[in-house]
Amino acid sequence: MMKAVLGLEDGTIIRGTGFGAEGTACGELVFTTQFTGYEEALTDPSYKGQILMFTYPLIGNYGVSGERFQSDNIHAEGLVVREACKNPYHYKSTRSIHQFLEDEGKPGIEGVDTRMLTIGARERGTMRAALITGSDDGEEAVDVARNFPQITDEELIARVTCKEPRFIPGAEGAWKGSGKPKHAVLVDLGIKRNIINNLHKRGIDLTLVPATTKPKEIAGYEPDLLFISNGPGDPEKATDAINAVKAFAGTIPVAGICFGHQIISLAMGARTYKLKFGHRGGNQPVKDLIENKIFISSQNHGYAVDADSLEGTGLYVKYLNANDKTVEGVSHKDLDIFSVQFHPEAQAGPMDTEETFFGKVVKVLGGDL
Ligand SMILES: NC(=O)CC[C@H](N)C(=O)O
């Protein structure tokens, strides 16, 4: 059995059993209430800079197949669970979660009272943590956590964006509407694979561009839509993407998901702030204020758009989180600009909002629903 310890910046020390790789992971300790979906969550680039903790006590039961990955690698810095299943059974599984973390060089800790840590995060807010495997030196873990930069100061986007532009043609014959298929430029700040899939399967041609792409270069692709992806860290750090939205807002439709929603709001003049402990899970209730409907959504975010700061931006609140009444989506009153804080592409989570969001993308591009 490998020793392991988790140290929090407030001095909390938790010892457990290590799994995955031997080493040290640092970052914000965040919790998700998702029961399953660990393959999707671990490979979601938005978790860069964060140690992921599941509140559900049994993780890894159906093993790892790779079919549900949201990128090629694990991006969460480390994994904290009550129990990580050693002998998973699923006909598509090729390895256990232990093996998966080891292959990817990421440390994990099990035997942890995740409920206590989650209650702590809810009461005292998200904290920096260090997860060390192969050691049980708690003092050192606390020290490492305290000396690690706050997520707000970290340069995370450069670690997840694509290096070169990439063209992905829309699925053959899938575009529903008159004329030839439309073309979207996607600013890749660590995009989840299922966002690409959802646009692709609706027949939209896509050009993925790196985070630092300038408006002039984007214009060269002659896009019909500018799309801003999900991504890690503080949205205020995404200065080039903010400038891209400023350059195209009002000339072509602009849409975004999660980080993209925050970036669009910032570009239009609104403000964002850090939530006390964020929303991460597969059953977050969201209210559509226009349709007066509630639906259940998949979420993963630690920042939010300040509702009061929307005044004068032309944006209005379309969606609210039904639990804490924070902003979950905005639309522009005159222009084709809209974004959501939750994940309509799910993976993992309910698909209730997929058609509403991606159908709207098709509609603003002139397609038939
Ligand atoms: N999933 C995301 O795009 C996350 C956005 C941002 N990093 C946040 O935590 O709020």
The ligand as an ORCA input file, in Angstrom:
! r2SCAN-3c Opt
* xyz 0 1
  N     -15.848     24.590    -17.378
  C     -15.395     25.822    -17.554
  O     -15.305     26.321    -18.665
  C     -14.930     26.546    -16.326
  C     -14.808     28.035    -16.466
  C     -13.974     28.703    -15.388
  N     -12.635     28.197    -15.392
  C     -14.622     28.517    -14.035
  O     -14.147     27.739    -13.234
  O     -15.622     29.149    -13.750
*
